Amino acid sequence: MIDLKFKQIVAIVTFCFLFSCKNTTGELSEIQGKQIPIDASIKENDSISEFISPYRNRINEVLDSTLAYAPKPFLLDDGKRNTSMGNLMADIVFEETAPIFKGRTGKELDFVVLNYGGVRSIISAGNVSARNAYEVMPFENYIVVVELNGSAVRKLIDFLTKATRKHPISGIQIVVDKSSGLESVDIQGKPFDETRNYYVATSDYLVQGGPSIGFFNEMISVTDTDYLLRNAIIDHFRKVDTLKAVVDDRFIQLDQ
């Protein structure tokens, strides 16, 4: 009997508590919250720190192991129309993507276009590691190849010539006059042919953004490579002993 009364009391108290949290309609009437800053004032939990320590050490070991060497810094502001860092990125994408695209489709990659804002860091002179690749490309962007007709390529070239930022390119040469008017375009060493289609490697971010960020207003097809841009960078680092990239004539503006 005592046990039954106790259970009844618990049930009544529980009901009253739940009812007090709701308004008369039986719906939640208010939610309260507060911001809890995470800073140096929060003490480390020794047991958790000890548990993750071997994993953290292994990750740091992998990220910091030397993969290649940079004889000089690769920068994003060392050229008027193209930069050493942008050229390095675009050339890596071309070199690593072309055989994948050829193997899957039997077709040749024509050129590469990336966005200046997608290159998030320079590479300093000295040893180069996987951590540098994560600094340069912290996003989970994949390389894709878009098929564009000649008219769409013309619009893309027009966008690049008018852009104030130095968007990385590879496999294509653009020459503009002192007023940024187009002088000539060569793709794979041949004059641009507006009657044919071209295959352009880029990031899925630009494809998804499309016209909203100025790239790729029209696309005939898109081929996924299933290849993270960051992984392409790391793979390239592993293949070469010394990184090479300079400001060159792939995109130039004439003085006269």
Secondary structure, DSSP 8 states (H G I E B T S, - for coil): -HHHHHHHHHHHHHHHHHHHTB-TTSSB----------STTS---HHHHHHHHHHHHHHHHHHHSEEEEESS-B-SSSSSS--HHHHHHHHHHHHHHHHHHHHHHS----EEE--GGG----B-SEEEEHHHHHHH--S--EEEEEEE-HHHHHHHHHHHHH-SS---EESEEEEE-TTS-EEEEEETTEE--TTS-EEEEEEHHHHHHGGGGTS-S--SEEEEEEEEHHHHHHHHHHH-SB------SSEEE---
